[in-house]
Amino acid sequence: MDRRQLLIGIAALPVAAWAAPQGEYAFVDAKSLARVGEPRRVKLAESIAWSRSSKNTEYGLLAGDYAYLADFDGGRLFFGSDASTYMRSPRGEYLLAPGGLWLGNGAARSRFLIVQRADTLRRGSSLAAVQEATPGSPWLPPGLALLDALTQWASEGVVMLLPEIEDAKVEASLRAAFES
């Protein structure tokens, strides 16, 4: 591991610890991504949230456009077109970031995911406040294709899978929306 990778790993720890208890998150390895031919587009009509009362946290996907871009570790990666994934910490803080969904194949439980970059993460006291503070413009640099950005960020260790979704109703809602 070179110095740059070590610094990125150290910088990622606070957000990883804030977002999910230790051992419940995973980073995407760019070498394990299998690109799909033509991305399949999905329109999520309503936001979908998963609350963990035992941990006093909440994770969610905002309504919007998502694209199936790659396969990773026995599941499909869907990415939102802008800041699309949010989390509420045990302290009641909200974090909004670009992200999407890792939809597990077969019986594997799905996970929300975030793209962790200092210039795209937004924090606030409520989801509405965080959304207002988030620029309406796309979060990708001009001219950079989404899959290229994903590969670049994954190679830097900044695409993070959140805990497995343990709620059967939320899992069913996600599968209905993203597998149709």
N, C-alpha and C positions, 0 to 999 in steps of 0.2 A: 504494500500500500504506500503510495507516495504522499508527500506532505499535503498536496491539494486535496486528495481524497480524505485524508485524516481530518483536515479542517472542515470540509463539507460534512463529514460524519458528526463531528463535534457540534457544528452549528445546527444540525438536524435534531439532535437529542432533545432540546427543550420543547420543540413543537411536538415531537413524537410522544414525549412524556405527558404533555398537556392534552393531547388528543386521545390517547388510549393508554390504559394501564400496561405496564411492561409485559412483553410476551404476547400481546394481542394484536400487534401491528406487524406489517412486513413491508420491506422495500422492494420495488420492482427492479429486476435485473434486466437491463437492456439486451443482454446476450440471449435471454430466454424468450424474447418477443418473437412471435410468428406473425408477420404482416398478413392481412387479408387482402384479397384482390381488390374488389370494389367495395368501399365502405358502405355499410347499411345504415341508413338514417332512421332514427326513432324520435318521435315527438311525444314527450312526456307532458300530458295535459294538466296534471296536478302534482304538486310537491308530494314527496313520500318521505315520512320521518320514522325513525326508530328510537324510542326512548328506553333507556336502561335505568329503571328506578333504583335498582340496587347500587348503581354507581353514580346516580344523579347526573346522568349525561344524556345527550340527544345527538343524533346524527341524521342528516337528511339530504335529499336531492331536490333541487328546485325545479319547478316546471320549466320546460324549454327543449331545445334541440340537442340530441346526442348522436354520436356516430360510433359504430362498431369498427374499430381500427386494427385490433391485434388480438391474438390469443396469447395467454400467459398462464402457465402453471395450472392447467386443467380448467381454464375458464376463459371468458371473453371480456375484453376491455372496451367499455363504452365511455367516451369522453364528451363532456358538455362543450358547447361552443363558447362559453364564457364562464365567469365565476358561478359555479353550479352546485357545490357541495358545502354544507355548513356543519358545524359542531357546536354544542353547548357544553361548557366545562362544568365540573362540580361547583365551581365558584359562580356560575351563572354568566360567564363571559361567552360571547359568540365569536366564532372564527368562520370566515367565508373565504373560499379559495376555488380556483379552477379545479375541476375533478370530474368524477363520474362514478362508474360502477364496474366492479369485477363480478360478472355473473358466472357463478360456478356451474360446471357441467354436471349432469346427473344429480346425485344427492348432495353435492358440495354446497355449503351455504355461501350466499353472496356476501360481498363487502363493498362498502362505499370506499372511494379513494380520493386523495387530494394530490395536487401538484404543488409541492412545497417550494416556493420561491419567495424571497424577501420582497420583491416588487409586486407580488400578486396577492399576498395574504392580507386580509383585513380583519381587525378585531373591534368589538364594541359591546355595549351593554345589552343590546337587543338585536334580533335578526333584522328588523326594519332599519335600525341605525347603521348596521354594517352594510346593508344593501344600498343605502343612500350614499355611503362613503366610497362605494365601489364604482369606478369609472364605467360608463356604459359602453366604452369601446372594447373591441376584442382584446384579449390578453396575450395574443400571439404577436411577436414582432412582425412587421410588414414583410411579406414575401416568404415567410417561414411556414412550411406545410405542417399541419398538426402532427402527423406521424413522425416527421423529422424532429419536431420539438419534443415530442414524447420520448423518442429514442435518446435525444441529447440529455433531457432531464433525468431519465431513468439511469443513464450511464453515470450521472452525477449523484445518484442515490437520493433523489428528491421526489419521486413518485411513491406515495405511501398508501398501502392498503390498510384500512381501519379494521376494527374487530369484526368477526363473523356475525352476521345478523341472526339472532336467536329467536326472533318472533316469526312464527309460521305465517301469520296473516300478512306481515310486511314482505316476507319472502315471496308469497303468492302474488301480491300486488306487483312486485318488481318483475317477476317472471311473466305475468300477464302483459305488462307494459313493454318489456324489452324482447320477449320472444314472439310477439305477434307479427 
